Amino acid sequence: MTKAEIVAEIAGKTGIEKGLVMTVVENFMEVVKSSMAKGNNVYLRGFGSFIIKTRAEKTGRNMSQNIAITIPAHNIPAFKPAKVFMNAVK
């Protein structure tokens, strides 16, 4: 499902015009993104959590030059669905 399909479905169910729904969806995504960029997790009860996972430093290999490189520790965004969400998908 694409963002446009989500907007169309929400607009159809609520009767709100698509332009307004698109603005709300885009602002929601921006708030989640900026909050996580600041190091904060986002918790949506009954839906799931947007969390920041820390990856440890590890050794990788540059195959083209056949040398070992160190990949520094870094953070990645992740989504952890709520139990209600997981049960609905099962």
PDB file with one MODEL, atoms N, CA, C and O in Angstrom:
MODEL        1
ATOM      1  N   MET A   1       0.853  -1.173   0.000  1.00  0.00           N
ATOM      2  CA  MET A   1       0.000   0.000   0.000  1.00  0.00           C
ATOM      3  C   MET A   1       0.904   1.243   0.000  1.00  0.00           C
ATOM      4  O   MET A   1       1.846   1.332   0.787  1.00  0.00           O
ATOM      5  N   THR A   2       0.614   2.173  -0.865  1.00  0.00           N
ATOM      6  CA  THR A   2       1.407   3.398  -0.966  1.00  0.00           C
ATOM      7  C   THR A   2       0.794   4.504  -0.112  1.00  0.00           C
ATOM      8  O   THR A   2      -0.320   4.378   0.398  1.00  0.00           O
ATOM      9  N   LYS A   3       1.550   5.588   0.029  1.00  0.00           N
ATOM     10  CA  LYS A   3       1.046   6.728   0.793  1.00  0.00           C
ATOM     11  C   LYS A   3      -0.224   7.286   0.146  1.00  0.00           C
ATOM     12  O   LYS A   3      -1.167   7.655   0.846  1.00  0.00           O
ATOM     13  N   ALA A   4      -0.249   7.345  -1.173  1.00  0.00           N
ATOM     14  CA  ALA A   4      -1.434   7.855  -1.882  1.00  0.00           C
ATOM     15  C   ALA A   4      -2.651   6.964  -1.623  1.00  0.00           C
ATOM     16  O   ALA A   4      -3.763   7.470  -1.470  1.00  0.00           O
ATOM     17  N   GLU A   5      -2.453   5.652  -1.572  1.00  0.00           N
ATOM     18  CA  GLU A   5      -3.555   4.733  -1.292  1.00  0.00           C
ATOM     19  C   GLU A   5      -4.047   4.891   0.142  1.00  0.00           C
ATOM     20  O   GLU A   5      -5.248   4.819   0.401  1.00  0.00           O
ATOM     21  N   ILE A   6      -3.117   5.108   1.077  1.00  0.00           N
ATOM     22  CA  ILE A   6      -3.504   5.349   2.473  1.00  0.00           C
ATOM     23  C   ILE A   6      -4.343   6.613   2.568  1.00  0.00           C
ATOM     24  O   ILE A   6      -5.383   6.629   3.227  1.00  0.00           O
ATOM     25  N   VAL A   7      -3.886   7.676   1.907  1.00  0.00           N
ATOM     26  CA  VAL A   7      -4.607   8.951   1.923  1.00  0.00           C
ATOM     27  C   VAL A   7      -6.001   8.778   1.323  1.00  0.00           C
ATOM     28  O   VAL A   7      -6.980   9.281   1.874  1.00  0.00           O
ATOM     29  N   ALA A   8      -6.094   8.074   0.203  1.00  0.00           N
ATOM     30  CA  ALA A   8      -7.388   7.873  -0.450  1.00  0.00           C
ATOM     31  C   ALA A   8      -8.339   7.084   0.449  1.00  0.00           C
ATOM     32  O   ALA A   8      -9.529   7.395   0.513  1.00  0.00           O
ATOM     33  N   GLU A   9      -7.826   6.070   1.142  1.00  0.00           N
ATOM     34  CA  GLU A   9      -8.685   5.261   2.010  1.00  0.00           C
ATOM     35  C   GLU A   9      -9.167   6.060   3.221  1.00  0.00           C
ATOM     36  O   GLU A   9     -10.335   5.974   3.602  1.00  0.00           O
ATOM     37  N   ILE A  10      -8.265   6.838   3.824  1.00  0.00           N
ATOM     38  CA  ILE A  10      -8.659   7.663   4.972  1.00  0.00           C
ATOM     39  C   ILE A  10      -9.671   8.720   4.539  1.00  0.00           C
ATOM     40  O   ILE A  10     -10.653   8.964   5.240  1.00  0.00           O
ATOM     41  N   ALA A  11      -9.437   9.345   3.394  1.00  0.00           N
ATOM     42  CA  ALA A  11     -10.360  10.358   2.884  1.00  0.00           C
ATOM     43  C   ALA A  11     -11.730   9.743   2.616  1.00  0.00           C
ATOM     44  O   ALA A  11     -12.756  10.361   2.898  1.00  0.00           O
ATOM     45  N   GLY A  12     -11.748   8.531   2.074  1.00  0.00           N
ATOM     46  CA  GLY A  12     -13.014   7.863   1.794  1.00  0.00           C
ATOM     47  C   GLY A  12     -13.782   7.506   3.067  1.00  0.00           C
ATOM     48  O   GLY A  12     -15.006   7.624   3.112  1.00  0.00           O
ATOM     49  N   LYS A  13     -13.063   7.072   4.092  1.00  0.00           N
ATOM     50  CA  LYS A  13     -13.718   6.661   5.341  1.00  0.00           C
ATOM     51  C   LYS A  13     -14.184   7.852   6.180  1.00  0.00           C
ATOM     52  O   LYS A  13     -15.197   7.765   6.874  1.00  0.00           O
ATOM     53  N   THR A  14     -13.445   8.961   6.117  1.00  0.00           N
ATOM     54  CA  THR A  14     -13.768  10.101   6.978  1.00  0.00           C
ATOM     55  C   THR A  14     -14.547  11.197   6.276  1.00  0.00           C
ATOM     56  O   THR A  14     -15.218  11.992   6.935  1.00  0.00           O
ATOM     57  N   GLY A  15     -14.475  11.257   4.962  1.00  0.00           N
ATOM     58  CA  GLY A  15     -15.137  12.319   4.224  1.00  0.00           C
ATOM     59  C   GLY A  15     -14.326  13.604   4.176  1.00  0.00           C
ATOM     60  O   GLY A  15     -14.811  14.629   3.698  1.00  0.00           O
ATOM     61  N   ILE A  16     -13.091  13.555   4.669  1.00  0.00           N
ATOM     62  CA  ILE A  16     -12.200  14.719   4.633  1.00  0.00           C
ATOM     63  C   ILE A  16     -11.507  14.726   3.277  1.00  0.00           C
ATOM     64  O   ILE A  16     -11.181  13.666   2.742  1.00  0.00           O
ATOM     65  N   GLU A  17     -11.279  15.911   2.716  1.00  0.00           N
ATOM     66  CA  GLU A  17     -10.664  15.997   1.395  1.00  0.00           C
ATOM     67  C   GLU A  17      -9.236  15.455   1.402  1.00  0.00           C
ATOM     68  O   GLU A  17      -8.528  15.531   2.406  1.00  0.00           O
ATOM     69  N   LYS A  18      -8.832  14.906   0.255  1.00  0.00           N
ATOM     70  CA  LYS A  18      -7.542  14.233   0.138  1.00  0.00           C
ATOM     71  C   LYS A  18      -6.356  15.159   0.434  1.00  0.00           C
ATOM     72  O   LYS A  18      -5.370  14.727   1.031  1.00  0.00           O
ATOM     73  N   GLY A  19      -6.446  16.406   0.026  1.00  0.00           N
ATOM     74  CA  GLY A  19      -5.346  17.350   0.256  1.00  0.00           C
ATOM     75  C   GLY A  19      -5.058  17.537   1.733  1.00  0.00           C
ATOM     76  O   GLY A  19      -3.899  17.588   2.145  1.00  0.00           O
ATOM     77  N   LEU A  20      -6.110  17.641   2.530  1.00  0.00           N
ATOM     78  CA  LEU A  20      -5.961  17.812   3.967  1.00  0.00           C
ATOM     79  C   LEU A  20      -5.409  16.537   4.618  1.00  0.00           C
ATOM     80  O   LEU A  20      -4.540  16.599   5.488  1.00  0.00           O
ATOM     81  N   VAL A  21      -5.924  15.394   4.186  1.00  0.00           N
ATOM     82  CA  VAL A  21      -5.435  14.119   4.715  1.00  0.00           C
ATOM     83  C   VAL A  21      -3.953  13.938   4.373  1.00  0.00           C
ATOM     84  O   VAL A  21      -3.174  13.482   5.211  1.00  0.00           O
ATOM     85  N   MET A  22      -3.566  14.290   3.157  1.00  0.00           N
ATOM     86  CA  MET A  22      -2.160  14.180   2.738  1.00  0.00           C
ATOM     87  C   MET A  22      -1.278  15.050   3.627  1.00  0.00           C
ATOM     88  O   MET A  22      -0.193  14.623   4.021  1.00  0.00           O
ATOM     89  N   THR A  23      -1.720  16.249   3.947  1.00  0.00           N
ATOM     90  CA  THR A  23      -0.963  17.154   4.817  1.00  0.00           C
ATOM     91  C   THR A  23      -0.787  16.540   6.202  1.00  0.00           C
ATOM     92  O   THR A  23       0.300  16.604   6.776  1.00  0.00           O
ATOM     93  N   VAL A  24      -1.840  15.951   6.737  1.00  0.00           N
ATOM     94  CA  VAL A  24      -1.775  15.333   8.062  1.00  0.00           C
ATOM     95  C   VAL A  24      -0.824  14.139   8.051  1.00  0.00           C
ATOM     96  O   VAL A  24      -0.001  13.996   8.956  1.00  0.00           O
ATOM     97  N   VAL A  25      -0.927  13.288   7.046  1.00  0.00           N
ATOM     98  CA  VAL A  25      -0.059  12.104   6.959  1.00  0.00           C
ATOM     99  C   VAL A  25       1.404  12.526   6.819  1.00  0.00           C
ATOM    100  O   VAL A  25       2.271  11.967   7.490  1.00  0.00           O
ATOM    101  N   GLU A  26       1.685  13.491   5.970  1.00  0.00           N
ATOM    102  CA  GLU A  26       3.061  13.949   5.790  1.00  0.00           C
ATOM    103  C   GLU A  26       3.601  14.599   7.063  1.00  0.00           C
ATOM    104  O   GLU A  26       4.765  14.399   7.410  1.00  0.00           O
ATOM    105  N   ASN A  27       2.769  15.376   7.763  1.00  0.00           N
ATOM    106  CA  ASN A  27       3.207  15.983   9.016  1.00  0.00           C
ATOM    107  C   ASN A  27       3.443  14.924  10.087  1.00  0.00           C
ATOM    108  O   ASN A  27       4.378  15.048  10.877  1.00  0.00           O
ATOM    109  N   PHE A  28       2.618  13.893  10.127  1.00  0.00           N
ATOM    110  CA  PHE A  28       2.830  12.787  11.063  1.00  0.00           C
ATOM    111  C   PHE A  28       4.190  12.143  10.823  1.00  0.00           C
ATOM    112  O   PHE A  28       4.955  11.926  11.763  1.00  0.00           O
ATOM    113  N   MET A  29       4.485  11.840   9.570  1.00  0.00           N
ATOM    114  CA  MET A  29       5.762  11.199   9.242  1.00  0.00           C
ATOM    115  C   MET A  29       6.933  12.113   9.597  1.00  0.00           C
ATOM    116  O   MET A  29       7.963  11.640  10.077  1.00  0.00           O
ATOM    117  N   GLU A  30       6.783  13.409   9.367  1.00  0.00           N
ATOM    118  CA  GLU A  30       7.842  14.370   9.684  1.00  0.00           C
ATOM    119  C   GLU A  30       8.080  14.447  11.190  1.00  0.00           C
ATOM    120  O   GLU A  30       9.227  14.520  11.630  1.00  0.00           O
ATOM    121  N   VAL A  31       7.009  14.432  11.984  1.00  0.00           N
ATOM    122  CA  VAL A  31       7.150  14.478  13.443  1.00  0.00           C
ATOM    123  C   VAL A  31       7.855  13.222  13.945  1.00  0.00           C
ATOM    124  O   VAL A  31       8.733  13.309  14.802  1.00  0.00           O
ATOM    125  N   VAL A  32       7.481  12.055  13.421  1.00  0.00           N
ATOM    126  CA  VAL A  32       8.133  10.804  13.821  1.00  0.00           C
ATOM    127  C   VAL A  32       9.612  10.849  13.446  1.00  0.00           C
ATOM    128  O   VAL A  32      10.472  10.486  14.248  1.00  0.00           O
ATOM    129  N   LYS A  33       9.903  11.293  12.234  1.00  0.00           N
ATOM    130  CA  LYS A  33      11.284  11.343  11.757  1.00  0.00           C
ATOM    131  C   LYS A  33      12.129  12.315  12.577  1.00  0.00           C
ATOM    132  O   LYS A  33      13.248  11.977  12.963  1.00  0.00           O
ATOM    133  N   SER A  34      11.619  13.503  12.848  1.00  0.00           N
ATOM    134  CA  SER A  34      12.401  14.492  13.606  1.00  0.00           C
ATOM    135  C   SER A  34      12.571  14.062  15.058  1.00  0.00           C
ATOM    136  O   SER A  34      13.619  14.310  15.654  1.00  0.00           O
ATOM    137  N   SER A  35      11.559  13.423  15.636  1.00  0.00           N
ATOM    138  CA  SER A  35      11.665  12.939  17.002  1.00  0.00           C
ATOM    139  C   SER A  35      12.734  11.858  17.112  1.00  0.00           C
ATOM    140  O   SER A  35      13.526  11.855  18.054  1.00  0.00           O
ATOM    141  N   MET A  36      12.755  10.948  16.155  1.00  0.00           N
ATOM    142  CA  MET A  36      13.762   9.891  16.181  1.00  0.00           C
ATOM    143  C   MET A  36      15.148  10.434  15.883  1.00  0.00           C
ATOM    144  O   MET A  36      16.134   9.923  16.415  1.00  0.00           O
ATOM    145  N   ALA A  37      15.247  11.454  15.051  1.00  0.00           N
ATOM    146  CA  ALA A  37      16.546  12.070  14.765  1.00  0.00           C
ATOM    147  C   ALA A  37      17.133  12.709  16.019  1.00  0.00           C
ATOM    148  O   ALA A  37      18.352  12.804  16.163  1.00  0.00           O
ATOM    149  N   LYS A  38      16.257  13.147  16.924  1.00  0.00           N
ATOM    150  CA  LYS A  38      16.699  13.730  18.201  1.00  0.00           C
ATOM    151  C   LYS A  38      17.036  12.660  19.232  1.00  0.00           C
ATOM    152  O   LYS A  38      17.512  12.980  20.321  1.00  0.00           O
ATOM    153  N   GLY A  39      16.792  11.386  18.899  1.00  0.00           N
ATOM    154  CA  GLY A  39      17.101  10.297  19.814  1.00  0.00           C
ATOM    155  C   GLY A  39      15.931   9.811  20.638  1.00  0.00           C
ATOM    156  O   GLY A  39      16.118   9.038  21.577  1.00  0.00           O
ATOM    157  N   ASN A  40      14.718  10.250  20.307  1.00  0.00           N
ATOM    158  CA  ASN A  40      13.525   9.844  21.062  1.00  0.00           C
ATOM    159  C   ASN A  40      12.780   8.735  20.330  1.00  0.00           C
ATOM    160  O   ASN A  40      12.692   8.744  19.103  1.00  0.00           O
ATOM    161  N   ASN A  41      12.247   7.783  21.085  1.00  0.00           N
ATOM    162  CA  ASN A  41      11.385   6.753  20.518  1.00  0.00           C
ATOM    163  C   ASN A  41       9.957   7.294  20.447  1.00  0.00           C
ATOM    164  O   ASN A  41       9.602   8.213  21.185  1.00  0.00           O
ATOM    165  N   VAL A  42       9.142   6.726  19.560  1.00  0.00           N
ATOM    166  CA  VAL A  42       7.748   7.138  19.405  1.00  0.00           C
ATOM    167  C   VAL A  42       6.868   5.924  19.690  1.00  0.00           C
ATOM    168  O   VAL A  42       6.992   4.892  19.030  1.00  0.00           O
ATOM    169  N   TYR A  43       5.977   6.051  20.677  1.00  0.00           N
ATOM    170  CA  TYR A  43       5.114   4.950  21.098  1.00  0.00           C
ATOM    171  C   TYR A  43       3.672   5.257  20.735  1.00  0.00           C
ATOM    172  O   TYR A  43       3.132   6.286  21.140  1.00  0.00           O
ATOM    173  N   LEU A  44       3.047   4.369  19.974  1.00  0.00           N
ATOM    174  CA  LEU A  44       1.641   4.502  19.596  1.00  0.00           C
ATOM    175  C   LEU A  44       0.898   3.290  20.146  1.00  0.00           C
ATOM    176  O   LEU A  44       0.941   2.209  19.559  1.00  0.00           O
ATOM    177  N   ARG A  45       0.222   3.475  21.268  1.00  0.00           N
ATOM    178  CA  ARG A  45      -0.458   2.376  21.965  1.00  0.00           C
ATOM    179  C   ARG A  45      -1.447   1.681  21.039  1.00  0.00           C
ATOM    180  O   ARG A  45      -2.260   2.334  20.385  1.00  0.00           O
ATOM    181  N   GLY A  46      -1.375   0.363  20.988  1.00  0.00           N
ATOM    182  CA  GLY A  46      -2.259  -0.432  20.151  1.00  0.00           C
ATOM    183  C   GLY A  46      -1.782  -0.569  18.716  1.00  0.00           C
ATOM    184  O   GLY A  46      -2.371  -1.327  17.946  1.00  0.00           O
ATOM    185  N   PHE A  47      -0.728   0.147  18.336  1.00  0.00           N
ATOM    186  CA  PHE A  47      -0.197   0.079  16.978  1.00  0.00           C
ATOM    187  C   PHE A  47       1.227  -0.448  16.998  1.00  0.00           C
ATOM    188  O   PHE A  47       1.521  -1.473  16.383  1.00  0.00           O
ATOM    189  N   GLY A  48       2.120   0.252  17.705  1.00  0.00           N
ATOM    190  CA  GLY A  48       3.505  -0.179  17.787  1.00  0.00           C
ATOM    191  C   GLY A  48       4.411   0.959  18.189  1.00  0.00           C
ATOM    192  O   GLY A  48       3.955   2.054  18.518  1.00  0.00           O
ATOM    193  N   SER A  49       5.703   0.685  18.159  1.00  0.00           N
ATOM    194  CA  SER A  49       6.708   1.657  18.573  1.00  0.00           C
ATOM    195  C   SER A  49       7.750   1.839  17.481  1.00  0.00           C
ATOM    196  O   SER A  49       8.241   0.867  16.906  1.00  0.00           O
ATOM    197  N   PHE A  50       8.076   3.077  17.207  1.00  0.00           N
ATOM    198  CA  PHE A  50       9.198   3.401  16.346  1.00  0.00           C
ATOM    199  C   PHE A  50      10.377   3.609  17.286  1.00  0.00           C
ATOM    200  O   PHE A  50      10.405   4.575  18.048  1.00  0.00           O
ATOM    201  N   ILE A  51      11.353   2.700  17.231  1.00  0.00           N
ATOM    202  CA  ILE A  51      12.458   2.736  18.185  1.00  0.00           C
ATOM    203  C   ILE A  51      13.784   2.889  17.472  1.00  0.00           C
ATOM    204  O   ILE A  51      13.898   2.655  16.269  1.00  0.00           O
ATOM    205  N   ILE A  52      14.782   3.287  18.240  1.00  0.00           N
ATOM    206  CA  ILE A  52      16.137   3.426  17.723  1.00  0.00           C
ATOM    207  C   ILE A  52      16.957   2.269  18.258  1.00  0.00           C
ATOM    208  O   ILE A  52      17.084   2.100  19.471  1.00  0.00           O
ATOM    209  N   LYS A  53      17.515   1.470  17.358  1.00  0.00           N
ATOM    210  CA  LYS A  53      18.372   0.357  17.753  1.00  0.00           C
ATOM    211  C   LYS A  53      19.825   0.755  17.510  1.00  0.00           C
ATOM    212  O   LYS A  53      20.147   1.426  16.529  1.00  0.00           O
ATOM    213  N   THR A  54      20.687   0.329  18.416  1.00  0.00           N
ATOM    214  CA  THR A  54      22.109   0.616  18.278  1.00  0.00           C
ATOM    215  C   THR A  54      22.814  -0.629  17.761  1.00  0.00           C
ATOM    216  O   THR A  54      22.710  -1.703  18.355  1.00  0.00           O
ATOM    217  N   ARG A  55      23.515  -0.484  16.677  1.00  0.00           N
ATOM    218  CA  ARG A  55      24.313  -1.569  16.108  1.00  0.00           C
ATOM    219  C   ARG A  55      25.739  -1.432  16.640  1.00  0.00           C
ATOM    220  O   ARG A  55      26.310  -0.342  16.632  1.00  0.00           O
ATOM    221  N   ALA A  56      26.298  -2.525  17.092  1.00  0.00           N
ATOM    222  CA  ALA A  56      27.653  -2.511  17.640  1.00  0.00           C
ATOM    223  C   ALA A  56      28.686  -2.381  16.520  1.00  0.00           C
ATOM    224  O   ALA A  56      28.398  -2.654  15.355  1.00  0.00           O
ATOM    225  N   GLU A  57      29.873  -1.966  16.892  1.00  0.00           N
ATOM    226  CA  GLU A  57      30.976  -1.894  15.934  1.00  0.00           C
ATOM    227  C   GLU A  57      31.303  -3.303  15.467  1.00  0.00           C
ATOM    228  O   GLU A  57      31.278  -4.244  16.260  1.00  0.00           O
ATOM    229  N   LYS A  58      31.612  -3.454  14.178  1.00  0.00           N
ATOM    230  CA  LYS A  58      31.953  -4.779  13.660  1.00  0.00           C
ATOM    231  C   LYS A  58      32.971  -4.662  12.545  1.00  0.00           C
ATOM    232  O   LYS A  58      33.215  -3.581  12.008  1.00  0.00           O
ATOM    233  N   THR A  59      33.553  -5.786  12.211  1.00  0.00           N
ATOM    234  CA  THR A  59      34.538  -5.829  11.137  1.00  0.00           C
ATOM    235  C   THR A  59      33.857  -6.335   9.882  1.00  0.00           C
ATOM    236  O   THR A  59      33.177  -7.361   9.899  1.00  0.00           O
ATOM    237  N   GLY A  60      34.047  -5.608   8.799  1.00  0.00           N
ATOM    238  CA  GLY A  60      33.501  -5.993   7.504  1.00  0.00           C
ATOM    239  C   GLY A  60      34.631  -6.185   6.518  1.00  0.00           C
ATOM    240  O   GLY A  60      35.803  -6.088   6.883  1.00  0.00           O
ATOM    241  N   ARG A  61      34.293  -6.452   5.285  1.00  0.00           N
ATOM    242  CA  ARG A  61      35.318  -6.676   4.274  1.00  0.00           C
ATOM    243  C   ARG A  61      34.960  -5.922   3.011  1.00  0.00           C
ATOM    244  O   ARG A  61      33.836  -6.009   2.517  1.00  0.00           O
ATOM    245  N   ASN A  62      35.933  -5.177   2.491  1.00  0.00           N
ATOM    246  CA  ASN A  62      35.799  -4.522   1.204  1.00  0.00           C
ATOM    247  C   ASN A  62      36.246  -5.540   0.162  1.00  0.00           C
ATOM    248  O   ASN A  62      37.442  -5.773  -0.012  1.00  0.00           O
ATOM    249  N   MET A  63      35.287  -6.143  -0.528  1.00  0.00           N
ATOM    250  CA  MET A  63      35.597  -7.246  -1.440  1.00  0.00           C
ATOM    251  C   MET A  63      36.405  -6.805  -2.661  1.00  0.00           C
ATOM    252  O   MET A  63      37.196  -7.587  -3.189  1.00  0.00           O
ATOM    253  N   SER A  64      36.216  -5.564  -3.117  1.00  0.00           N
ATOM    254  CA  SER A  64      36.940  -5.129  -4.312  1.00  0.00           C
ATOM    255  C   SER A  64      38.427  -4.957  -4.048  1.00  0.00           C
ATOM    256  O   SER A  64      39.246  -5.183  -4.939  1.00  0.00           O
ATOM    257  N   GLN A  65      38.787  -4.555  -2.822  1.00  0.00           N
ATOM    258  CA  GLN A  65      40.200  -4.377  -2.482  1.00  0.00           C
ATOM    259  C   GLN A  65      40.705  -5.487  -1.567  1.00  0.00           C
ATOM    260  O   GLN A  65      41.893  -5.527  -1.245  1.00  0.00           O
ATOM    261  N   ASN A  66      39.823  -6.386  -1.145  1.00  0.00           N
ATOM    262  CA  ASN A  66      40.152  -7.515  -0.284  1.00  0.00           C
ATOM    263  C   ASN A  66      40.848  -7.083   1.004  1.00  0.00           C
ATOM    264  O   ASN A  66      41.872  -7.647   1.390  1.00  0.00           O
ATOM    265  N   ILE A  67      40.278  -6.076   1.660  1.00  0.00           N
ATOM    266  CA  ILE A  67      40.822  -5.632   2.935  1.00  0.00           C
ATOM    267  C   ILE A  67      39.711  -5.605   3.979  1.00  0.00           C
ATOM    268  O   ILE A  67      38.536  -5.435   3.652  1.00  0.00           O
ATOM    269  N   ALA A  68      40.101  -5.775   5.239  1.00  0.00           N
ATOM    270  CA  ALA A  68      39.141  -5.714   6.336  1.00  0.00           C
ATOM    271  C   ALA A  68      38.944  -4.255   6.728  1.00  0.00           C
ATOM    272  O   ALA A  68      39.903  -3.486   6.787  1.00  0.00           O
ATOM    273  N   ILE A  69      37.711  -3.883   6.992  1.00  0.00           N
ATOM    274  CA  ILE A  69      37.403  -2.521   7.433  1.00  0.00           C
ATOM    275  C   ILE A  69      36.578  -2.606   8.713  1.00  0.00           C
ATOM    276  O   ILE A  69      35.898  -3.601   8.966  1.00  0.00           O
ATOM    277  N   THR A  70      36.649  -1.559   9.502  1.00  0.00           N
ATOM    278  CA  THR A  70      35.868  -1.490  10.723  1.00  0.00           C
ATOM    279  C   THR A  70      34.632  -0.642  10.467  1.00  0.00           C
ATOM    280  O   THR A  70      34.735   0.510  10.046  1.00  0.00           O
ATOM    281  N   ILE A  71      33.481  -1.211  10.719  1.00  0.00           N
ATOM    282  CA  ILE A  71      32.220  -0.484  10.589  1.00  0.00           C
ATOM    283  C   ILE A  71      31.886   0.033  11.978  1.00  0.00           C
ATOM    284  O   ILE A  71      31.662  -0.763  12.889  1.00  0.00           O
ATOM    285  N   PRO A  72      31.846   1.353  12.161  1.00  0.00           N
ATOM    286  CA  PRO A  72      31.629   1.906  13.504  1.00  0.00           C
ATOM    287  C   PRO A  72      30.219   1.626  14.021  1.00  0.00           C
ATOM    288  O   PRO A  72      29.311   1.328  13.245  1.00  0.00           O
ATOM    289  N   ALA A  73      30.048   1.726  15.331  1.00  0.00           N
ATOM    290  CA  ALA A  73      28.725   1.578  15.939  1.00  0.00           C
ATOM    291  C   ALA A  73      27.820   2.682  15.396  1.00  0.00           C
ATOM    292  O   ALA A  73      28.260   3.813  15.190  1.00  0.00           O
ATOM    293  N   HIS A  74      26.567   2.346  15.169  1.00  0.00           N
ATOM    294  CA  HIS A  74      25.638   3.337  14.623  1.00  0.00           C
ATOM    295  C   HIS A  74      24.212   2.982  15.033  1.00  0.00           C
ATOM    296  O   HIS A  74      23.934   1.860  15.457  1.00  0.00           O
ATOM    297  N   ASN A  75      23.327   3.946  14.903  1.00  0.00           N
ATOM    298  CA  ASN A  75      21.917   3.773  15.232  1.00  0.00           C
ATOM    299  C   ASN A  75      21.106   3.564  13.962  1.00  0.00           C
ATOM    300  O   ASN A  75      21.406   4.133  12.912  1.00  0.00           O
ATOM    301  N   ILE A  76      20.059   2.726  14.079  1.00  0.00           N
ATOM    302  CA  ILE A  76      19.145   2.529  12.959  1.00  0.00           C
ATOM    303  C   ILE A  76      17.704   2.628  13.470  1.00  0.00           C
ATOM    304  O   ILE A  76      17.430   2.238  14.605  1.00  0.00           O
ATOM    305  N   PRO A  77      16.789   3.138  12.657  1.00  0.00           N
ATOM    306  CA  PRO A  77      15.378   3.168  13.065  1.00  0.00           C
ATOM    307  C   PRO A  77      14.761   1.776  12.877  1.00  0.00           C
ATOM    308  O   PRO A  77      15.129   1.037  11.965  1.00  0.00           O
ATOM    309  N   ALA A  78      13.827   1.442  13.751  1.00  0.00           N
ATOM    310  CA  ALA A  78      13.135   0.156  13.653  1.00  0.00           C
ATOM    311  C   ALA A  78      11.687   0.333  14.112  1.00  0.00           C
ATOM    312  O   ALA A  78      11.349   1.294  14.803  1.00  0.00           O
ATOM    313  N   PHE A  79      10.847  -0.612  13.713  1.00  0.00           N
ATOM    314  CA  PHE A  79       9.448  -0.599  14.137  1.00  0.00           C
ATOM    315  C   PHE A  79       9.166  -1.893  14.865  1.00  0.00           C
ATOM    316  O   PHE A  79       9.483  -2.974  14.370  1.00  0.00           O
ATOM    317  N   LYS A  80       8.568  -1.786  16.045  1.00  0.00           N
ATOM    318  CA  LYS A  80       8.174  -2.952  16.821  1.00  0.00           C
ATOM    319  C   LYS A  80       6.657  -2.909  16.966  1.00  0.00           C
ATOM    320  O   LYS A  80       6.127  -2.053  17.674  1.00  0.00           O
ATOM    321  N   PRO A  81       5.950  -3.827  16.299  1.00  0.00           N
ATOM    322  CA  PRO A  81       4.489  -3.790  16.360  1.00  0.00           C
ATOM    323  C   PRO A  81       3.959  -4.186  17.733  1.00  0.00           C
ATOM    324  O   PRO A  81       4.580  -4.973  18.447  1.00  0.00           O
ATOM    325  N   ALA A  82       2.804  -3.632  18.092  1.00  0.00           N
ATOM    326  CA  ALA A  82       2.136  -3.990  19.348  1.00  0.00           C
ATOM    327  C   ALA A  82       1.533  -5.387  19.207  1.00  0.00           C
ATOM    328  O   ALA A  82       1.318  -5.874  18.097  1.00  0.00           O
ATOM    329  N   LYS A  83       1.263  -6.021  20.346  1.00  0.00           N
ATOM    330  CA  LYS A  83       0.687  -7.373  20.328  1.00  0.00           C
ATOM    331  C   LYS A  83      -0.652  -7.397  19.603  1.00  0.00           C
ATOM    332  O   LYS A  83      -0.955  -8.345  18.879  1.00  0.00           O
ATOM    333  N   VAL A  84      -1.451  -6.355  19.799  1.00  0.00           N
ATOM    334  CA  VAL A  84      -2.751  -6.269  19.125  1.00  0.00           C
ATOM    335  C   VAL A  84      -2.554  -6.246  17.607  1.00  0.00           C
ATOM    336  O   VAL A  84      -3.298  -6.892  16.868  1.00  0.00           O
ATOM    337  N   PHE A  85      -1.559  -5.506  17.157  1.00  0.00           N
ATOM    338  CA  PHE A  85      -1.222  -5.392  15.734  1.00  0.00           C
ATOM    339  C   PHE A  85      -0.783  -6.763  15.210  1.00  0.00           C
ATOM    340  O   PHE A  85      -1.261  -7.213  14.169  1.00  0.00           O
ATOM    341  N   MET A  86       0.122  -7.422  15.927  1.00  0.00           N
ATOM    342  CA  MET A  86       0.645  -8.715  15.478  1.00  0.00           C
ATOM    343  C   MET A  86      -0.470  -9.759  15.419  1.00  0.00           C
ATOM    344  O   MET A  86      -0.521 -10.556  14.482  1.00  0.00           O
ATOM    345  N   ASN A  87      -1.350  -9.760  16.400  1.00  0.00           N
ATOM    346  CA  ASN A  87      -2.454 -10.727  16.401  1.00  0.00           C
ATOM    347  C   ASN A  87      -3.424 -10.479  15.252  1.00  0.00           C
ATOM    348  O   ASN A  87      -3.985 -11.430  14.708  1.00  0.00           O
ATOM    349  N   ALA A  88      -3.631  -9.219  14.874  1.00  0.00           N
ATOM    350  CA  ALA A  88      -4.521  -8.898  13.759  1.00  0.00           C
ATOM    351  C   ALA A  88      -3.935  -9.365  12.431  1.00  0.00           C
ATOM    352  O   ALA A  88      -4.675  -9.752  11.528  1.00  0.00           O
ATOM    353  N   VAL A  89      -2.610  -9.331  12.309  1.00  0.00           N
ATOM    354  CA  VAL A  89      -1.950  -9.729  11.067  1.00  0.00           C
ATOM    355  C   VAL A  89      -1.881 -11.250  10.932  1.00  0.00           C
ATOM    356  O   VAL A  89      -1.932 -11.781   9.823  1.00  0.00           O
ATOM    357  N   LYS A  90      -1.765 -11.949  12.066  1.00  0.00           N
ATOM    358  CA  LYS A  90      -1.669 -13.424  12.035  1.00  0.00           C
ATOM    359  C   LYS A  90      -2.865 -14.012  11.435  1.00  0.00           C
ATOM    360  O   LYS A  90      -2.964 -15.234  11.325  1.00  0.00           O
TER     361      LYS A  90
ENDMDL
END
